[in-house]
């Protein structure tokens, strides 16, 4: 997968891309990431990329020309599966959307800033808008990293134990069950006996029961689907 990230704050990505799962995926050639400084594409002096919104609204807005110039330059080099704008009012980022995006080969991630971007960019260039929650951050850089991390970890081969990613919360539409490791007895609290029994059928039944119970408590809306109700 190749990610081209457009940002006015490229320094946001310097440390994360050198560490964690990103570096592993890059070294193994499952991932390549190119950061594009929006100021390199502006036709205006002094790297100007923002201006006051029409209509007298407060704040500043990223201008259309620098973004359009950058996207057009990238699209001359290759065909992109999606041009994604990280927007507070975009589609909620859920595991199913992550899985679909992870199957793509070439993605552009556009990070907004200030009050966002000129609406004409959204109309003419953006093919998918994604939000990581109903709140506003100072820019789209952190959401872009969240999306990238979520996508990369489900690319086959990036995580050594592929089954680990497939059994995470939300992969099957439910919350994952409780998990335990050594020591067996921690401050008087012991691991449930069934997990130490070696009875795989009983362990699976316990996990399914705990999964449904935890989902009911923490994400009850996930149990509204026909598939989940049938599974119960």
N, C-alpha and C positions, 0 to 999 in steps of 0.2 A: 504494500500500500504506500502511496505517496500522498503526503499532506502538504499543501501550500497554504501557509497561514499569513493573512494580510493583517497588519497591525501598525499602529502608530507608536507602540511601546514594545519594541522587539526584545528589550532587556527582561521582560517578564518571562521569557522562555529559556533564557540562558542556563539557569540552574536545573530546572526540571528535566530538560532534554539530555542533561549529562548524567542523570541518575535514574534510579528506579527502573521500572519496566521499559521505559523509552530507550534507555541506553542498551539494554539487552536486545530489544527488538531491532534496533538500528545495527548493532554489531552482527546479528544473525541475518541481516538483510531482509527481514520481514517488513521493515518500515524505513522510509526516508522522509525527512521533514525539511522543508525550506521555508525560512521566515523572510517575509517581504516587508520592508519598512515603507509605509504609505507615503512618507515624506519624499522618498526617492522618485515618486511618480507625479508629483504636483507640478502644474505649469506656473505656479505663483512663486514669487520671491520669498526668500527666507524660510522655505519649507512650509509655507502656509497650507493647512489642510482643512481648516474649520472656519465657520463664519456664523453670524447671527441668523436665526430663523426668520423667514418672512412672517409677517403678522404680528410681530412684536413679542413673541413668546420669550421667556427667560432662557438663559443658557446658550450654549454653542452647539453647532451641528457639523458633522463631517460633510465636506463638500462632495459633490458628485464626480467631478473630473478626476481627482487623484485615484479614487476607487475604480472608476471605469477604466482609466489608463492601465492600472495594474491588472485587472481581470482580463482585459483585452490582450495584454502582452502575454499573460500565461496561457490563454486559450489559443494563441497562435502557435504555441509549442506542443500542445497535446489536447486531447479531448477529455473533458472532466465529466465524471458521473454525476456530481452534484456541486453546486456553488452554495455553500451553507452560510447563513448569517446567524450569528449567536445573538438572539433577540429576546428580551424579557417576555414578549407576547407571542413567541414562537410555539411550536409543538412541544409539549412536555417531554423531556428526555426520559424515556423508559427503556427497559431492557430489550424489548422487541425492536424498538427503533435503533438502539445501539447495534444489535445483531445484524440488522439490515444494512446499516452503514458500514459495518466491518467487512462486508462482502464486496465493497466497492474497491476499485483500484486507484482512482485519482479523485481527490477531493480538494476543494478550496474552502477554507474556513475564514470568514471575514469577521474580524473583531470590531465591534462598534466602540464608540467613546463619547464622552460628553453626553449630549442628549440623544445620541444615535446617529443615523445616517440619512441623507437626503432620500425621500421616498421614491424617487425615480430610479435609484439603484435597486431598490427592492422590487420594483415593478419589472425592470428590464433585464436584470442579471441574476437575481437570486432564485434558486430552484427549490430551496428548502430552508425553513427557519426553525431554529431549535432553542428552547429555553430550559435552563436547569432549575427553574423555580420562579414563583411569583414574588420576586424581589429584584431590586436594581443594584448592580455593582458599579464600580467606577469605570469598568470597561468590559469588553467581551473576551479578554485574555484568559481569565480563570475559567469561564465556561468552556472555552475552546480546549483548554488543558483537560478539563473534566471529560469532555466528549472524547478527546483523543485517547486518554487513559482507558476509558471504558471500552472503546473499540479495540485498542491494541491487545488488551488482555484476553480477548476471545478469538483472536486470529490463531488458527491452528499452528502449533509449534512454538509460539512465544512462551507460553507457560509449559514447563516440563511435563506436569501431570495434567493432561487435557481434561480429565474428568473433574478436576478441581473447579475450573471455570464453569463447567456445565452444571455443577451442583450448587452454584451460588444462589443467593436469594434472587427471586424474580425470573430465573431462567425457565421455571415451569409455571410461572404466574403466581407463585406463592412465596412466603418468607421462609428462609432456611430454618431448620430446627436448631435447638441448642447444641453446642459442640464442647467437647472436653478433651483435655490431654493430661499428661503427668504433672504433678503427682496425683495419685488416686485419691488421697485424703489431703485436702487443703483446708487447714484451720477448722477441722471437724466436719467439713462438707465433702461428701464422697461422690464419686462418679456413679450415676445410675447403674444398678447391677446388670441390667439388660445389655448395656454396652460392653460389658466384660464377659458376657456369657458365651460368646462364640456362636450363638444361634442367629445366623444371618436373617432368617425369616422373621424372628422375633424382633431383631434390631430394626429391620425395615418397617415393620408394623409400628414400632415405637416412634421412629422418625416421622412416619406419615401422620401419626396421631399428634405429635408435637408440632409438626409443620402446620397442620390445620388449626390447632389451638392458638399458636402464636400469630398466625395470619388473622384469625378471628379477632384477636385482641388488638393487634397493631395495624393491620391493613384490612379491615372488614370488607371494604368495597371490592377487594380482589376475589372474594368468595361468591360474588353475584353472578359469575359467568356460568353457563350451562355445563361446561366441561368440568369445572371444579365441583359443582353440585352433584354431578354424576359420579365423580370420584369418591365423594363422601358416602 
